[in-house]
């Protein structure tokens, strides 16, 4: 066997080992995510709130309590997170939002939201259904349309 085939076999073995490790790591992370989702659903409450503002900002600029900012993982401190400022009763609060529903939250309207701690997990309109935002076309789909 030549040196080239030996090198290719070693690279193949290393790639297979990496794939197996990623598979098991993915299973572990998936299990943790399912447990966290169960905890979020167990602590969920319904609130009527007036949405004042929504935007994506860095954690340190979000207006969340310092305790929350201190307990976030280091990789999340510099990432932009969806923050919603809402009036719940007489209080104005900053809440984090699920990225899946962030675009469907209307600004300056009253909604009924499912909140778990400081995390908004679901939103329903009080006076009729919420407007679904128009999804932007991607570059390739615009080219196909022409």
N, C-alpha and C positions, 0 to 999 in steps of 0.2 A: 504494500500500500504506500502510496506517495504521501508526502507531507500535506498536500492540499486536502486529500480525503480525510486525513486525521484531524486537521483543523476544522473542517466542515462538520465532522462527527462530534467534536467537542462543542462547537457552537450549537449544534442541534440539541445535544443533551442539556446544555445550559438553558436554552430557550424552553425546552420541555419542563425543566425544573422550575423556571420562573412562572410558566403558565399554571402548573399545579399549585404553586404557592399562592398565586393570585386567586385561583379558584377557591381555595380554602379561606383565604382572607376575605373574599367577597361574601362567602356564606356566613362568616362570623359577623361582618358588618351588617348584613341583611337581618340577622337574628336580633342584633342590638337595636336596629332601626324599628323592627316590629315591636319590641318591648317598649321603646320610647313612645311609639304611636299609641299603644294601649294606655300608657300613663297619661298622655295628653287627652285622649278621649274620656278617660275616667274623671279628669278634673275639669272638663268642659262645662261652661255655663252660658246661658243666653243673655245678651244685653242689648238694649236699644241704645244706639249711639248716633251722634251727629258727627260725620266725618268733616274735619276742618281742613286737613292737608295730608298729602301722601307724597313720599319721595324716597329715593334710594340714596342713602348716605352711609359713611363709614361709622363703625360702632362708637368711636369716641365722640363723634359729632351728633349722635342720634338723640340725645336728651333722655336716654334711659338712665335708671338709677346706677350709681357708681358700683354697687354690689354686682349688678348684672354684667357690667363692662369688665370688672375684675375677674369674673368667673368664666368668661368666654375663652375658648381655645385660642392659642396664638395665631393660628392660620386664619381665624375669622376676624381678628382685630382690624385687619387692613382691608377686608372684603366689604363691598357695599351691600347693605341689607335693606330690605323694604321696611320703612317705618311709616306708621299712620298716626297722625295726631287726631284724637277724637275727644268729644265731650260726652262723658258718661255721667248723666245726672248733673250735679253742679261742678264736677271735676273735669279738668282738661288733662288728658293722659297721652303719653307716647307709647305706642304698642308696636311690637314686631308683627309682621304679617307673613303668611305662607306665600311663597312666590307664585304658586299656581293660581291664587285668587287675587293677587295684587292688582292686576290690570282691570279686573271687573269691579273693583270698589269705586263707587262714585264719590266725587268730591263735593262738599257742601250739600249733602243730602243725608237724610236719616235712614239708617239701616238696622236690621236685626242681625247681630253678629254672634257667632259662637266663639267664646274666648276661653283659653286655658292659661291662666296666669297672666302673662303679658303677651301672649301669642294668639293672634287671630287665625282661626282655622277654617271658618266658614262665614259667608255673608249672604243674607237674603234681603230683598227689598221690602219695605213696609207697605208702600203704596204702589203695588204692581211689581212686575219682574225687573231685574237689573238689566241695563243695556250691556250686551256683549260687545267687547271691542272688536273692531275689524282687524283681522290678522294680516300682518304685512306679508306681501309676496316676497319670496326669496329671489335672489339674482337669477338662478337657473329657470325658475318658473316664469319670470318676466321675459326671459329670452325665448322660452318655448311658446309663449303667447304671441310673440311677434312672428 
